[in-house]
Amino acid sequence: MPKQKKEEQKPQVKKKSTKKRKKAPLKLEIDKKKLEEYDTILFKKLSEKTVFSDSQADYRFKVCLLGDAAVGKTTLRRRYMGETPESNYLPTIGADFAVKRITLFNNKVTFQIWDLAGQENYSSIMPIYYQGAFGALAVFDITRPETLDSIIERWIYPLWEKNGTGKIPVVLIGNKIDLIYEAKIKKRQLKEVEKSLNNEIKEFGFSTPIVFTSALKGENVNLAFETLAKTIYLWKIYHKKG
């Protein structure tokens, strides 16, 4: 008997997915634009004070990493220092310390970075580490709104009260943008915190920028520390020696 010819199989055409991509609840590009504007203002004010020169000066900036437990403070510090983050979460006991030297506006700056524990049971010893600080990164987790709710009352106000100088520069850090589609922070909540802080410090001539980071992937980590350094530099030179 003659062999039957096999039916030719038609190539399957993949149907286009009709699923809409989930929208990210936070629009990070708005904040990046604000940072560019803030950087322009800083440069202008510093130029007016003619602090740019050929001679170099040495500055030592003590800064604190503030925020509740598990928001990513230690991973931010380790990334900034060029170290590999720990794969498992290990809570900081009391405080950890690191030093990094950078060049800013033709001047040498030594960052003394104090990474402070976020657990409640360490709150009584925090004022010891606040003493002599020039600024801070106040870190919250974009997937945990309560970490932003506590940032002013639990962290920033005590820093301002106990550092020995008063109101000093703070940069808000919204960490874990690698989990942007799990974010639970609302834009309104951010606006309220930003407005509250800026009302407190408007007389000092600087504002409180917000930088969104992924400490896990290293995204915007250098930008966060650079923004803080510029703000401290402006505050220290423009207002303390003006």
MIGU-247043 format. One line per field, with one value per residue (C-alpha): x, y, z. Coordinates in nm, 4 decimals, decimal comma, padded with zeros to 6 digits. Example, Ala and Ser with C-alpha at 12.3 -4.5 7.8 and 13.67 -1.06 7.14 Angstrom:
xx c(01,2300;01,3670)
yy c(-00,4500;-00,1060)
zz c(00,7800;00,7140)
REM end
This chain:
xx c(00,0000;00,1207;00,2462;00,0225;00,1789;00,2150;00,0096;00,2257;00,2072;00,1354;00,3626;00,1851;00,1463;00,1924;-00,0961;-00,0065;-00,0665;-00,3602;-00,2422;-00,1528;00,1710;00,1121;00,1790;00,4430;00,2787;00,5670;00,6868;01,0595;01,1449;00,9725;01,2157;01,5161;01,4107;01,3887;01,7385;01,8738;01,7075;01,8429;02,1945;02,1709;02,0630;02,3501;02,6050;02,4687;02,4752;02,8233;02,9457;02,8019;03,0074;03,3211;03,4175;03,5658;03,9402;04,2636;04,3664;04,2355;04,0886;04,0203;03,6769;03,5544;03,1807;03,0318;02,7029;02,4458;02,2370;01,8956;01,5831;01,3881;01,5230;01,5589;01,5154;01,8584;02,0944;02,3834;02,3487;02,3575;02,6755;02,8400;02,7502;02,8901;03,2122;03,2407;03,1700;02,9438;02,6133;02,5324;02,2999;02,1108;01,9727;02,1901;02,0684;02,3235;02,4134;02,4312;02,6234;02,8741;03,1328;03,3042;03,5264;03,5349;03,7330;03,5942;03,6690;03,3967;03,4271;03,8055;03,8190;03,8996;03,6147;03,6345;03,2996;03,2674;02,9606;02,7764;02,5318;02,2859;02,0743;01,7031;01,5677;01,3641;01,5809;01,8773;01,6893;01,8237;02,1878;02,1323;02,2004;02,5621;02,6110;02,4240;02,6824;02,8906;02,6982;02,6852;02,4043;02,2135;02,0542;01,7080;01,6152;01,2696;01,1466;00,9054;00,7212;00,6589;00,4717;00,5245;00,8994;00,8212;00,5647;00,8330;01,1095;01,0453;00,9353;01,1561;01,4684;01,5042;01,3725;01,5943;01,8932;01,8290;01,7770;02,0806;02,3585;02,4868;02,4372;02,0619;01,8964;02,1406;02,0978;01,9004;01,8392;01,5382;01,6167;01,3358;01,5111;01,4288;01,3174;01,4015;01,0641;00,8887;00,5812;00,5362;00,5614;00,2983;00,4196;00,1713;00,2703;00,0552;00,2418;00,5757;00,4546;00,3411;00,6755;00,8725;00,6596;00,6846;01,0646;01,1126;00,8977;01,1311;01,4522;01,3526;01,5297;01,8594;01,8616;01,8573;01,5818;01,5363;01,5797;01,4378;01,6531;01,5147;01,7692;01,8159;02,0911;02,0612;02,1453;02,3522;02,1170;02,1493;02,3596;02,6447;02,3890;02,2403;02,5735;02,6824;02,3584;02,4111;02,7739;02,6755;02,4007;02,6352;02,8978;02,6472;02,5232;02,8739;03,0340;02,7437;02,5826;02,8543;03,1249;02,9080)
yy c(00,0000;00,3530;00,5494;00,8296;01,1695;01,3404;01,6507;01,9584;02,1336;02,5019;02,7187;02,8421;03,2164;03,3499;03,5632;03,9026;03,9377;04,1608;04,2064;04,5624;04,6159;04,7148;05,0820;05,1727;05,3605;05,6098;05,8355;05,8485;06,0718;06,3677;06,3458;06,3173;06,6414;06,8083;06,6895;06,8447;07,1755;07,1491;07,0856;07,3965;07,6081;07,4739;07,5516;07,9041;07,9829;07,8423;08,0431;08,3613;08,2984;08,2412;07,9289;07,7730;07,8221;07,6580;07,5915;07,2793;07,2581;06,9530;06,8932;06,6214;06,5491;06,3193;06,1833;05,9415;05,6758;05,6879;05,4774;05,1817;04,8276;04,6472;04,9561;04,8938;05,1342;04,8895;04,7759;05,1424;05,1973;04,8806;04,9690;05,3189;05,1754;04,9372;04,6306;04,3363;04,3458;04,0597;03,8011;03,7559;04,0334;04,0922;04,3683;04,6303;04,6103;04,9654;05,1308;05,0575;05,2944;05,3605;05,6298;05,7418;06,0244;06,2181;06,5401;06,8044;07,1465;07,1087;07,0314;06,7062;06,5736;06,2847;06,1208;05,9630;05,7440;05,6210;05,3422;05,3378;05,0445;05,0759;04,8622;05,0346;04,8966;05,1067;05,4382;05,5475;05,5414;05,7095;06,0666;05,9630;05,9038;06,2214;06,4445;06,6414;06,5233;06,7543;06,5717;06,2491;06,0154;05,9323;05,5999;05,4490;05,1381;05,2167;04,8869;04,9730;05,3041;05,2900;05,3444;05,6831;05,7676;05,7352;05,9214;06,2691;06,2069;05,9082;05,9993;06,3526;06,5527;06,3678;06,4192;06,7943;06,8134;06,6091;06,6776;06,9909;07,2245;07,2262;07,1749;07,0172;06,8884;06,5693;06,3834;06,1495;05,8118;05,5968;05,2620;04,9331;05,0697;04,7264;04,6420;04,9405;04,7368;04,6394;04,9992;05,1060;05,4598;05,7135;06,0338;06,2328;06,0815;06,1810;06,5343;06,5790;06,4676;06,6791;06,9885;06,9443;06,9197;07,2074;07,4343;07,3572;07,4474;07,7135;07,9843;07,7992;07,8282;07,4598;07,2052;06,8316;06,6430;06,2938;06,0322;05,6898;05,4096;05,0384;04,9469;04,5875;04,6814;04,9905;05,2288;05,5969;05,5101;05,7449;06,0120;05,9928;06,0536;06,3181;06,5111;06,5051;06,6179;06,9139;07,0183;07,0017;07,1955;07,4688;07,4843;07,4864;07,7384;07,9611;07,9978;07,9281;08,1389;08,3825)
zz c(00,0000;-00,0799;00,2210;00,3292;00,3156;00,6513;00,6830;00,6882;01,0233;01,0002;01,2136;01,5235;01,5475;01,8975;02,0069;02,1364;02,5065;02,5877;02,9437;03,0308;03,2135;03,5714;03,6286;03,8846;04,1742;04,2003;03,9182;03,9871;03,6931;03,8634;04,1518;03,9202;03,7528;04,0924;04,1750;03,8545;03,9460;04,3009;04,1688;03,9479;04,2465;04,4581;04,1861;04,1433;04,5151;04,5561;04,2557;04,4062;04,7172;04,5012;04,6911;04,3776;04,3776;04,2664;04,6256;04,7949;05,1441;05,3557;05,5087;05,7385;05,7232;05,9832;05,8459;05,9842;05,8112;05,9776;05,9423;06,0726;06,0740;05,7386;05,5166;05,3583;05,5381;05,5672;05,2067;05,0961;05,2946;05,1639;04,8028;04,8422;04,9840;04,6870;04,8986;04,8174;05,0085;05,2447;05,0894;05,4169;05,6355;05,9420;06,1761;06,2781;06,6464;06,7830;06,4990;06,2254;06,0842;05,7511;05,5961;05,2330;05,0730;04,7775;04,5876;04,5844;04,4175;04,4073;04,7789;04,9578;05,1682;05,4138;05,4785;05,8242;05,7784;06,0875;06,0065;06,2973;06,4133;06,3389;06,6228;06,8950;07,1763;07,0554;07,0500;07,3907;07,2732;06,9342;07,0640;07,1294;06,7566;06,6550;06,8251;06,5754;06,2682;05,9638;05,7832;05,7329;05,4842;05,6209;05,4615;05,4161;05,2353;04,9491;05,0145;05,3835;05,4359;05,8125;05,7581;05,6008;05,8692;06,1383;05,9549;06,1000;06,4586;06,5337;06,3373;06,1983;06,4943;06,7470;06,5142;06,5005;06,8762;06,9821;06,7280;06,9060;06,6071;06,5385;06,2024;05,9605;05,6024;05,5482;05,2215;05,2111;05,0569;04,9155;04,8956;04,7168;04,3793;04,2433;04,4043;04,2430;04,1440;04,5093;04,6314;04,8819;04,9456;04,8120;04,6344;04,8782;05,1737;05,0219;04,9522;05,3134;05,4563;05,2085;05,2780;05,6547;05,6463;05,4029;05,6190;05,9089;05,7236;05,4683;05,6691;05,6271;05,2478;05,1568;05,1041;05,1630;04,8330;04,7789;04,6055;04,5100;04,5288;04,4908;04,7351;04,6160;04,2545;04,3325;04,1499;04,2498;04,5579;04,4619;04,3708;04,7220;04,8972;04,6445;04,6949;05,0709;05,0334;04,8142;05,0550;05,3550;05,1621;05,0791;05,4383;05,5862;05,3490;05,2476;05,5892;05,8443;05,6821;05,4878)
REM end
